[in-house]
C-alpha cells in the first residue's frame, strides 16, 4: 500500500518539476509571449490527439500565468487576433 502511495507521490513531484522547468524555460525564451506559446503548444497537442501533451502544456500555461501575473481569459493575443 505504501509503495503505491510513494510511487504516486514521486510521479506527482516529477510532473510538477517538469511543468515548473518548462514554464521557466518558456518565460526565459519567450518573455511576454510565454503564456501564448504554452497555449499554442497545448492546442497543437490537442489537434494531434495527444491528450497527455494537451494536459501538460495546459498546466505549463497556468504556471506561466501564475508567475507572470497574466490573467487567464483576460489577455488578448499579442498579434491582436
C-alpha positions as CSV (number, residue, x, y, z in Angstrom):
1,X,0.0,0.0,0.0
2,X,2.7,2.5,1.0
3,X,4.8,1.5,-2.0
4,X,1.9,2.6,-4.4
5,X,1.4,5.8,-2.5
6,X,5.1,6.5,-2.6
7,X,5.2,5.9,-6.4
8,X,2.2,8.2,-6.9
9,X,3.8,11.0,-4.9
10,X,7.1,10.6,-6.8
11,X,5.2,10.8,-10.1
12,X,3.4,13.9,-9.0
13,X,6.6,15.6,-7.9
14,X,8.2,14.7,-11.3
15,X,5.1,16.2,-13.1
16,X,5.3,19.4,-11.1
17,X,9.0,19.7,-11.6
18,X,8.6,19.2,-15.4
19,X,5.8,21.8,-15.5
20,X,7.9,24.3,-13.5
21,X,11.0,23.8,-15.5
22,X,9.1,24.1,-18.8
23,X,7.4,27.3,-17.6
24,X,10.7,28.8,-16.6
25,X,12.3,28.0,-20.0
26,X,9.3,29.5,-21.9
27,X,9.4,32.6,-19.8
28,X,13.1,33.0,-20.4
29,X,12.9,32.3,-24.1
30,X,9.5,33.9,-25.0
31,X,9.2,36.7,-22.4
32,X,5.7,38.2,-22.5
33,X,4.6,35.7,-25.1
34,X,5.3,32.7,-22.9
35,X,1.7,32.1,-21.9
36,X,0.6,32.3,-25.5
37,X,3.3,29.9,-26.6
38,X,2.2,27.3,-24.0
39,X,-1.4,27.7,-25.1
40,X,-0.3,27.2,-28.7
41,X,1.6,24.0,-27.8
42,X,-1.5,22.8,-25.9
43,X,-3.7,23.4,-28.9
44,X,-1.3,21.7,-31.2
45,X,-1.1,18.6,-29.0
46,X,-5.0,18.6,-28.8
47,X,-5.2,18.8,-32.6
48,X,-2.8,15.8,-32.8
49,X,-5.0,13.8,-30.4
50,X,-2.2,13.9,-27.8
51,X,-4.2,14.2,-24.5
52,X,-1.2,14.0,-22.2
53,X,0.6,16.7,-24.2
54,X,-2.5,18.9,-24.1
55,X,-2.8,18.5,-20.3
56,X,0.9,19.1,-19.8
57,X,1.1,22.3,-21.9
58,X,-2.1,23.5,-20.3
59,X,-0.5,23.1,-16.9
60,X,2.6,24.9,-18.1
61,X,0.3,27.8,-19.4
62,X,-1.3,28.1,-15.9
63,X,2.2,28.0,-14.3
64,X,3.4,30.7,-16.6
65,X,0.3,32.8,-15.9
66,X,0.8,32.5,-12.2
67,X,4.5,33.5,-12.4
68,X,4.0,36.4,-14.8
69,X,0.7,37.8,-13.4
70,X,-1.2,37.0,-16.7
71,X,-4.9,36.9,-16.0
72,X,-6.2,33.9,-17.9
73,X,-9.0,34.7,-20.2
74,X,-8.5,38.5,-20.0
75,X,-5.3,39.0,-22.0
76,X,-5.6,39.4,-25.8
77,X,-3.3,37.6,-28.1
78,X,-0.2,39.6,-28.9
79,X,-1.0,39.6,-32.7
80,X,-4.3,41.3,-32.0
81,X,-6.5,38.3,-33.2
